[in-house]
């Protein structure tokens, strides 16, 4: 797959958790809708494309390893 063409792509489907790909970064930086996969499934169930607002991903964690808790030992 080649680079994301912002002149043709209007929606990017992705999971909510996972690595932040270059394509997803580009989409978020260029106001291309990044939607949860549930948008597809729910739209199929109801029989038409649902509005995006309930399925938009605002940000994605780009960390694949758990973060250390911020604690101090006495």
Secondary structure, 3 states (H helix, E strand, C coil): CCCCCCCCCCEEEECCECCCCHHHHHHHHCCCEEEECHHHHHHHHHCCCCCCHHHECCCCECCCCCCCCCCCCC
